[in-house]
Each structure stands twice: as structure tokens, then as C-alpha cells.
């Protein structure tokens, strides 16, 4: 869900190559939500969640903004049976 991935030998909390994270505004919004939660916990005072959200904010900013490299666009499938300039006239000749 939303690009969460666990790879063999390398655990990823966020998979930045997931299509959900392709638009910049989505990545910025995720980081801002984490930062807002961190600010809220900071306002409430010292707590366990303050440390967790601080670490998560730094991690999401690092993965989604600083180190982000977009995945290459998938190549469209070749048009094997689609429209072509080479049309069969039905008598064995081509136009």
C-alpha cells in the first residue's frame, strides 16, 4: 500500500519508485504531514512520539526529496497488430 516495500536483505519503509510518489506535490505533502505531526508533538512536550515523528520526518525528507530519482517511464507496448500504413487490400497486394 502506497509504496511500502520490504526487499530481501534491505528493508525499505517507503519505496520511492512507487507510482504514488512520482508527483512532487505528493512527496512534499507526505513530508509536511510528518513535520506537522512532529511540531504538534513538540508543542505537547517531551514524549516518545516526538522522537518517532522527528526521525520519520527526517527519513521521509531524505528518501522523498533529497535522494529521490524518478523511475523511468514504462515503454509503451509495440503496436504489433494495430494501425499501419501498410494496408492489405484483400487481393494479396498491399497499399
Number of C-alpha atoms within 10 A of each C-alpha: 7 11 15 12 15 12 9 7 6 8 11 14 15 18 18 24 15 15 13 13 20 16 10 11 10 13 19 15 11 16 22 15 12 20 20 14 17 21 15 14 19 16 10 10 11 10 10 9 15 19 14 12 20 17 15 17 20 13 17 22 20 13 18 23 15 10 11 16 12 14 11 7 7 6 6 6 6 7 8 7 6 6 8 9 7 9 10 11 9 7 6 6 9 10 7
